[in-house]
Amino acid sequence: MDKSTLPAYAPLQEARRLSELGRYSETVDLLSQLPEVPHENAYVNAALALELQRSLFAIAQMTPSLTQRLLLLAQEKSAFYRAVFIQPHFHEAYLVHARFWRLVGRDDMAKRLLQTLQTFYSEEDCSSLFKEVAAAQAPTPFSSPLPQFRPPKGRLPRILILVSPSMTPGMDALYDGFCRELGVENVVEYPYKPCYHDEKNDATQYLCTYTYPGRRQNIEELRTALLEGAFDLILYADMRKRIPRDVVRTLLQAGKDIPVAIVDDVDNGADHQRDICEHLGREQIVAYFKREMFAGVEYGPNTIPLPLSYPDSYIPPEMPLHRRRALFWAGKRMHGLRRLYIEHLESVLGIDFTETYPQSEYVRQLINSHIGFSFFGFGYDTLHYYEIPAHGALLLAERSPVIIPQDFEDGVSALFFENLHELLEKVAHFMHHPTDIPVIAANGHAHLRRYHTASARARQLLAHVYERL
C-alpha cells in the first residue's frame, strides 16, 4: 500500500509518527481507542490495521516472555483479520502476521500464509521470507492415549461450575456432557445460566441452549454446601473474571479441601494459569484444561488440551438417505481468511455463499449437504469443526495449529487444507470423485460420536482429573 495515495487522516499520521519514534505502546493505545465507526475510505482502515499489526509485532520482539508474545499475537491476529477482510490480498498484512508466527516458534504457520500469498502475488514479493520457512513442518500431533473415567468410591462425583454468565461455547457444551454423564442433579453452576434451563435470553440462535431443570442458588447456600462437603470437584470457567473475586474466594475457601480445575476456552494460545490461580487465591490446582493449546509450545505440566465439542442434544438421530446440496457454507466472513477463501470458491465454482439462514433452516441445509467448510474464526478451534461431521457431512477444514487429541484423519474421516491452493485443489478433486465423499463423511460422523461429543469431552475431563488425584 503506497502511503502517498492515502487521504490525510490525523490518527493514522500520528500512529506512524509514534512508530517511527519507537513509541509502539502509544501507537497501540491510540489505534485501540479509535471510534467503532470506520473511516469512509477502506484503504485508510486497512492501513490503520496494518499499523497496529506492526506495533504489536515490535513490542513482541522486545519481550522474552512467550506468554506475553502469545497474548500480543491474539491482538495482532485480530488486526490482521480486519486488514484482510477489507483487502483480502493485502500483501504487507500477510508478511507481518507470518513474521509473528515465526516469533512464537511456528514457522509452519508462516509458511502456510506465504503459500496463500503466492497464489496471487509473484514469488519475488515474498521470496526472501519464504526461503526461511520453506522446509518448516508442523509439530508432531498430540497422540497420547485418553485415560478412562472410572468414578471413585463407586459413585458419580458432584461438581460445582463457576461459569461466565456470557456465551462460552466450550464450557456451555461441556455442561450438556456433564448432565448426561453425571445426571443433572450432580451438576450445579454459579451464577445461574438461563441458556442451560430454557429461559429467554439474548442468544436465541445460540447452539448451547438446553432444557435441563435448575434453580438459582445464592452465595450462602453454596458456601454451606461446600463446607458440608457436598461437592467433589470445582471447575473454574470464568476466564474473563465476571464473578467478583471476593465471591470466588469465599466459595473456594469454603471448599478448601475440594480439588479445583480450570477450564480455559478463550480464543488465544497464552498460558493464563498463573493469572487465574492468583485470582482464585490458590497456589495449586489439579488441572488446567486449555482449548487453544498450540502444538509446539511448552505449557505447564498440568496443562491438558481440551478443545470444543458438539452437544449430544443437537446431533440428529437419523441421517437422510440422499443429500441434495454439494457444498455448504453460511456464516460471517470477518475472521480468518474466510472472505478470501469464500470469494475464490464462489468465483471458481459459480456458487453464491452469501445467503444466511435462521437456525432451523441452517441445520436443514447442512444435513442435506455432502461437504461442509470449516474455516478459522476468531479462534482456531470452532464449533463448525464439529458441527459438520455431527450432521453427517464431510468436514473440509483448515488444519488447526492447536492440539486436538484424537483428531480427525485427513482422507479417512475428514479433509484438511493449509493454504488457498490446497483448498481449491481438494474441492476440485472430490467434485470429480463424488463416490469417496459419503465414505469419509460416515467415518467422520462415527469418529465424532466416539471422541468429540460433549459427553465424550466431559468423560475425558473427568478422567484426567481423577487420574491426577
C-alpha positions in Angstrom: 0.0 0.0 0.0 1.5 3.3 -1.1 1.4 5.8 1.7 1.3 8.7 -0.7 -2.0 7.5 -2.2 -3.9 7.6 1.1 -6.0 10.6 2.1 -4.8 12.6 5.1 -6.1 11.2 8.3 -4.7 12.5 11.6 -4.8 9.3 13.7 -3.0 7.4 11.0 -0.4 10.1 10.6 0.1 10.3 14.4 0.3 6.5 14.7 3.1 6.4 12.1 4.9 9.3 13.8 4.9 7.4 17.1 6.0 4.2 15.5 8.9 5.9 13.8 10.0 7.2 17.2 9.8 3.7 18.6 6.8 4.5 20.9 4.9 1.4 19.9 2.8 1.1 23.1 1.5 4.6 22.5 0.7 3.6 18.9 -1.3 0.6 20.1 -3.2 2.7 22.7 -4.0 5.3 20.1 -5.3 2.9 17.5 -7.1 0.8 20.1 -9.1 3.8 21.2 -10.4 4.9 17.8 -14.2 5.0 17.4 -16.0 2.0 16.2 -17.3 3.8 13.1 -14.8 3.1 10.3 -13.2 5.7 8.1 -15.1 6.3 4.9 -12.0 5.2 2.9 -11.5 1.4 3.2 -7.8 1.7 2.4 -7.3 4.0 5.4 -9.0 1.4 7.6 -6.7 -1.3 6.2 -3.7 1.0 6.8 -4.8 1.5 10.4 -5.0 -2.2 11.0 -1.6 -2.8 9.4 0.0 -0.1 11.7 -1.5 -1.8 14.7 0.0 -5.2 13.5 3.4 -3.6 13.1 3.4 -2.0 16.5 2.3 -5.2 18.3 4.9 -7.2 16.5 7.6 -4.6 17.5 6.5 -4.9 21.2 6.6 -8.7 21.0 10.1 -8.6 19.6 11.2 -6.7 22.7 9.7 -9.2 25.3 11.3 -12.5 26.0 8.1 -13.9 27.6 6.4 -16.4 25.4 3.1 -15.9 27.3 3.2 -12.2 26.5 4.1 -12.9 22.9 1.1 -15.2 22.6 -1.2 -12.6 24.1 0.2 -10.0 21.7 -0.3 -12.5 18.8 -4.0 -12.7 19.7 -4.3 -8.9 19.4 -2.2 -8.7 16.2 -4.3 -11.6 14.7 -7.5 -9.5 15.2 -5.9 -6.6 13.4 -4.7 -8.9 10.6 -8.2 -10.3 10.2 -9.6 -6.8 10.0 -7.0 -5.8 7.4 -7.6 -8.8 5.1 -11.3 -8.6 5.4 -11.1 -5.1 4.0 -8.4 -6.1 1.5 -8.1 -9.9 1.0 -4.9 -9.5 -1.0 -3.2 -7.1 1.4 0.5 -8.1 0.9 2.0 -6.3 3.9 -0.5 -7.6 6.4 0.3 -11.2 5.5 4.0 -10.6 5.9 3.7 -9.1 9.4 1.4 -11.9 10.5 3.8 -14.5 9.1 6.7 -13.0 10.9 4.7 -13.0 14.1 4.1 -16.8 13.7 7.8 -17.2 13.4 8.4 -15.2 16.6 6.3 -17.8 18.6 8.0 -20.8 17.0 5.5 -21.8 14.4 7.4 -21.4 11.1 4.9 -23.8 9.5 2.0 -21.4 10.1 4.1 -18.6 8.4 4.8 -20.9 5.5 1.1 -21.6 5.0 0.3 -17.8 4.9 3.1 -17.2 2.4 1.9 -20.1 0.2 -1.6 -18.5 0.1 0.1 -15.1 -0.6 2.0 -16.6 -3.6 -1.3 -17.6 -5.1 -2.0 -14.0 -6.1 1.5 -12.4 -5.9 4.7 -13.1 -7.7 7.3 -15.2 -5.9 9.6 -12.2 -5.7 7.3 -10.3 -3.5 7.7 -12.8 -0.5 10.6 -14.9 -1.7 13.2 -14.0 0.9 10.9 -14.7 3.9 9.5 -17.8 2.2 13.0 -19.3 1.8 13.5 -19.1 5.5 10.4 -21.2 6.2 10.2 -23.4 3.1 11.3 -26.5 4.9 9.1 -25.9 8.0 6.9 -28.8 9.2 4.1 -28.7 11.7 4.9 -30.1 15.2 4.1 -33.7 15.8 0.4 -34.1 16.6 -0.6 -34.9 20.2 -1.1 -38.7 20.3 -1.2 -39.7 24.0 -4.0 -42.2 24.8 -7.0 -40.8 26.5 -7.5 -42.1 30.1 -10.7 -43.8 31.0 -13.1 -42.2 33.5 -13.8 -44.5 36.4 -15.8 -42.9 39.2 -14.1 -43.2 42.6 -15.8 -44.8 45.5 -18.3 -46.4 43.3 -20.4 -43.2 42.9 -20.7 -40.4 40.5 -19.0 -37.2 41.5 -20.9 -33.9 42.1 -19.4 -30.8 40.6 -19.7 -27.1 41.0 -19.0 -25.0 37.9 -18.1 -21.3 38.4 -19.0 -20.2 34.9 -19.1 -16.9 32.9 -22.6 -15.5 32.5 -21.8 -14.7 28.9 -21.6 -17.2 26.0 -18.7 -19.6 26.4 -19.1 -22.4 23.8 -16.5 -24.7 25.3 -17.9 -24.8 28.8 -21.5 -24.5 27.7 -21.2 -27.6 25.5 -19.5 -29.4 28.4 -22.5 -28.6 30.7 -24.6 -30.8 28.4 -22.0 -33.5 28.6 -21.7 -33.4 32.4 -25.5 -33.6 32.8 -25.6 -36.6 30.5 -22.7 -38.4 32.2 -23.3 -37.5 35.9 -27.0 -36.6 36.0 -28.4 -33.1 36.2 -28.7 -33.5 40.0 -24.9 -33.7 40.2 -24.1 -30.6 38.2 -24.5 -27.1 39.7 -23.5 -23.9 38.0 -22.9 -20.4 39.6 -24.1 -18.0 38.6 -27.4 -19.4 37.3 -27.2 -19.5 33.5 -30.6 -19.2 31.8 -29.5 -20.8 28.5 -29.0 -24.1 30.4 -32.6 -24.1 31.5 -34.6 -23.0 28.5 -35.3 -19.4 29.8 -35.5 -16.5 27.4 -32.1 -14.9 26.7 -30.4 -12.7 24.2 -28.8 -15.6 22.4 -31.8 -17.1 20.7 -29.7 -18.5 17.9 -27.0 -19.8 20.3 -26.3 -23.5 19.9 -25.7 -24.4 23.5 -29.2 -23.8 24.9 -30.8 -26.7 26.8 -33.9 -27.6 28.8 -32.2 -29.0 32.0 -34.0 -28.3 35.3 -32.2 -26.0 37.6 -32.6 -23.2 40.2 -30.8 -20.1 41.3 -28.6 -20.6 44.4 -27.3 -17.8 46.5 -23.7 -17.5 47.8 -24.6 -18.5 51.4 -26.4 -21.6 50.2 -23.4 -22.7 48.1 -21.0 -21.8 50.9 -22.8 -24.1 53.3 -22.9 -26.9 50.8 -19.2 -26.6 50.2 -18.5 -26.6 54.0 -20.5 -29.8 54.3 -18.6 -31.5 51.5 -21.5 -31.6 49.1 -19.2 -31.3 46.0 -16.3 -33.5 44.8 -14.8 -31.1 42.2 -14.9 -27.4 41.5 -14.4 -26.2 37.9 -13.5 -22.6 37.4 -14.6 -21.5 33.9 -14.9 -17.7 34.2 -11.7 -16.7 32.3 -13.0 -13.1 31.9 -13.5 -12.8 35.7 -17.1 -11.7 35.6 -17.8 -13.3 39.0 -16.3 -10.9 41.7 -13.1 -12.1 43.1 -14.3 -11.9 46.7 -17.2 -14.2 45.8 -14.9 -16.7 44.1 -12.5 -16.7 47.1 -15.3 -17.1 49.6 -16.6 -20.2 47.8 -13.1 -21.7 47.3 -12.2 -21.1 51.0 -15.4 -22.9 52.0 -14.3 -25.7 49.7 -10.6 -25.6 50.6 -10.3 -29.3 50.6 -12.1 -29.8 47.3 -9.9 -30.2 44.1 -10.1 -27.3 41.6 -9.6 -27.4 37.9 -9.6 -24.5 35.4 -11.4 -24.7 32.0 -9.8 -22.1 29.7 -11.8 -21.8 26.5 -10.7 -18.3 25.4 -9.6 -17.5 21.9 -5.9 -17.3 22.4 -3.0 -19.6 23.0 -1.4 -17.9 26.0 -1.0 -19.7 29.3 -3.4 -18.0 31.8 -2.9 -20.4 34.6 -0.7 -18.3 36.9 -3.0 -15.3 36.5 -6.2 -17.3 37.2 -4.6 -19.0 40.2 -3.8 -15.6 41.7 -7.4 -14.6 41.1 -8.6 -17.7 42.9 -6.2 -17.4 45.8 -5.0 -21.0 45.1 -1.4 -21.9 44.7 -2.1 -25.2 43.2 -4.9 -26.7 41.0 -5.4 -30.3 39.9 -5.5 -29.5 36.1 -5.6 -26.6 33.7 -7.7 -27.5 30.6 -6.9 -25.4 27.6 -8.9 -25.1 24.4 -6.4 -23.1 22.2 -3.3 -25.0 23.2 -0.8 -24.6 20.4 1.2 -27.6 19.3 5.0 -26.9 19.8 4.5 -24.5 22.7 5.6 -25.6 26.2 2.9 -25.2 28.8 2.9 -26.2 32.4 3.0 -29.9 33.3 -0.7 -30.0 34.4 -1.9 -28.3 31.2 -4.2 -30.6 29.2 -5.7 -29.9 25.7 -9.5 -29.7 25.8 -10.9 -28.5 22.5 -14.5 -27.7 21.8 -17.1 -30.4 21.4 -20.6 -30.8 20.0 -23.6 -31.1 22.3 -25.2 -34.5 22.2 -28.6 -32.8 22.3 -28.1 -31.4 18.8 -26.8 -34.5 16.9 -29.6 -35.6 14.6 -30.9 -39.1 15.5 -31.2 -40.0 11.8 -29.4 -39.0 8.6 -31.0 -38.5 5.2 -30.6 -41.2 2.6 -29.9 -38.6 -0.1 -28.2 -35.2 0.2 -29.2 -32.6 -2.5 -26.6 -29.9 -1.9 -22.9 -30.4 -2.9 -21.2 -27.7 -0.8 -22.3 -25.8 2.3 -21.1 -22.6 3.9 -23.1 -20.0 5.8 -21.7 -17.5 8.2 -19.7 -14.4 8.9 -16.7 -13.6 6.6 -14.9 -11.3 9.1 -12.5 -13.6 10.8 -9.5 -15.6 9.5 -9.1 -15.7 5.7 -12.8 -16.5 5.3 -13.5 -13.7 2.8 -10.6 -14.7 0.6 -11.5 -18.4 0.6 -15.2 -17.9 0.0 -14.8 -15.4 -2.8 -12.3 -17.7 -4.6 -14.7 -20.6 -4.2 -17.6 -18.6 -5.5 -15.5 -17.5 -8.5 -14.2 -20.9 -9.4 -17.4 -22.9 -8.7 -20.0 -20.3 -9.7 -21.8 -20.8 -6.3 -23.2 -18.0 -4.2 -22.5 -18.4 -0.5 -24.0 -15.1 0.7 -27.3 -16.5 1.9 -27.9 -16.6 5.7 -30.4 -18.8 7.5 -32.3 -18.9 10.8 -31.0 -21.8 13.0 -33.6 -24.4 12.0 -33.1 -23.8 8.2 -29.3 -23.7 8.7 -29.5 -27.2 10.2 -31.7 -28.4 7.4 -29.3 -27.1 4.7 -26.3 -28.6 6.5 -27.8 -32.1 6.9 -28.7 -32.1 3.2 -25.2 -31.2 2.1 -22.3 -33.5 1.1 -19.4 -31.3 2.1 -19.2 -28.5 4.7 -16.4 -25.9 5.0 -14.8 -25.1 8.4 -12.5 -22.0 8.4 -10.8 -20.4 11.3 -12.9 -18.0 13.3 -11.5 -15.6 15.9 -10.2 -18.8 17.4 -8.6 -21.7 15.6 -10.9 -24.2 17.2 -14.5 -23.6 16.1 -17.9 -25.2 16.6 -18.3 -25.6 12.8 -15.4 -28.1 13.0 -17.6 -30.5 15.0 -21.0 -29.4 13.7 -20.3 -30.5 10.2 -19.5 -34.2 10.9 -22.2 -34.2 13.6 -24.7 -33.8 10.8 -23.1 -36.4 8.6 -21.5 -34.1 6.1 -17.8 -34.4 5.1 -15.7 -32.0 7.0 -13.3 -29.9 4.8 -11.4 -27.8 7.2 -8.3 -25.6 7.7 -5.8 -27.7 9.6 -5.7 -26.3 13.1 -2.4 -25.2 14.9 -3.9 -26.2 18.2 -3.8 -29.7 19.8 -6.9 -31.8 19.2 -6.5 -35.2 20.8 -8.0 -38.0 18.7 -8.3 -35.6 15.8 -10.0 -36.5 12.5 -7.6 -38.0 9.9 -7.1 -36.4 6.5 -8.6 -38.5 3.8 -10.1 -41.0 6.2 -12.6 -39.1 8.4 -12.2 -35.5 7.1 -10.3 -33.4 4.6 -7.7 -30.8 5.6 -6.1 -27.9 3.7 -3.3 -25.5 4.7 -3.5 -22.8 2.0 -5.7 -21.4 -0.7 -4.3 -23.6 -3.5 -4.8 -26.8 -1.5 -8.4 -25.8 -0.7 -9.2 -25.3 -4.4 -7.3 -28.5 -5.3 -9.2 -30.7 -2.8 -12.6 -29.3 -3.8 -11.9 -29.9 -7.4 -10.7 -33.5 -6.7 -13.7 -34.5 -4.7 -16.1 -32.9 -7.1 -14.7 -35.3 -9.7 -14.7 -38.3 -7.3 -18.0 -38.0 -5.5 -18.2 -41.6 -4.5 -15.4 -41.1 -2.0 -17.4 -38.4 -0.1 -20.0 -40.5 1.7 -17.4 -43.0 2.9 -15.2 -40.3 4.5 -18.3 -38.5 5.8 -19.6 -41.6 7.5 -16.1 -42.2 9.1 -16.1 -38.6 10.4 -19.6 -38.9 11.9 -18.6 -42.1 13.7 -15.4 -40.6 14.9 -17.2 -37.5 16.2 -19.7 -39.7 18.1 -16.8 -41.6 19.7 -14.4 -38.8 20.6 -15.9 -35.3 20.2 -19.4 -35.1 21.6 -20.0 -33.1 24.7 -20.5 -36.3 26.8 -17.2 -37.7 25.4 -15.4 -34.4 26.3 -16.9 -34.5 29.8 -15.6 -38.1 30.3 -12.2 -37.0 29.1 -12.0 -34.1 31.5 -13.2 -36.2 34.5 -10.7 -39.0 33.6 -7.8 -36.6 33.5 -8.9 -35.1 36.9 -9.2 -38.4 38.7 -6.0 -39.8 37.1 -4.2 -36.8 38.7 -6.0 -37.2 42.1 
